[in-house]
Amino acid sequence: MNQEEEKKTTKEQDAAQALIANTEETAESAPEQENVVASAPAKEAEDKNKMFRKYKIKDIVFLAIMAACMLVTGAIMPLAAQVPVFGIIQVCLGLQFSIFPVIGMMKVRKPGALLFMSLCCGVVLVFMNAVMFVCLLICAVIAEGLVLLIFRGYKKDGACLLAGTVYFPVTLPFLYIYYRFMYSWTGEEGQAVNAFLGSSAGMAVGMSIAVLAICFIGALVGLFISQELRKSGVMKK
């Protein structure tokens, strides 16, 4: 009986030592696991504070959808281009080319969002009018440059509002310079371009103000839609 009791005691001691050793290993590894878990939110917060962040697949898809909405709702562009009035294209397309870009930037708050949407639109427009492709890209660069200079990113809603307001009106001076110095025209399109260039100063200023006002209203509408979608949980920040 003594040998059996000794064996039993020895087994109990071995089990106790194994349990103690396992507990010590678990205690030693626990801080490391806690550090890993704690570092994940910290890293995510650090990434959000960066000005330039990586794009995710869902970001690209959402921006592409907004660009498609811009193109579909802007299908009247070829017709508006034939009207010999300064800034008529911008007046007709100002709302949709400010609403959808703002929604895209409110969702994807990363530099380059507006440029990517312009690139998606330009890829389609280049087959109809190559100058519009270049024009949209240049205007997107200017608008994003202003946002980065003033707001240092898209963290604030005002940055999206500014970019959406400035983006499309900037096409007016670009097109004027292009048609004045780099474009030669003939036929019906030439008449529309000639009227565009020959508009009076009062007409040009008045239409420019109207375009700016329309784009500002469109940017406000896009901002309001984004905020409502966020409140309802449809669009997460």
Secondary structure, 3 states (H helix, E strand, C coil): CHHHHHHHHHHHHHHHHHHHHHHHHHHHHHHHHHHHHHHHHHHHHHHHHCCCCCCCHHHHHHHHHHHHHHHHHCCCHHHHCCCCCCCHHHHHHCCHHHHHHHHHHHHCCCCCHHHHHHHHHHHHHCCCCHHHHHHHHHHHHHHHHHHHHHCCCCCCHHHHHHHHHHCCCCHHHHHHHHHHHCCCCCHHHHHHHHHHHHCCHHHHHHHHHHHHHHHHHHHHHHHHHHHHHHHHCCCCC
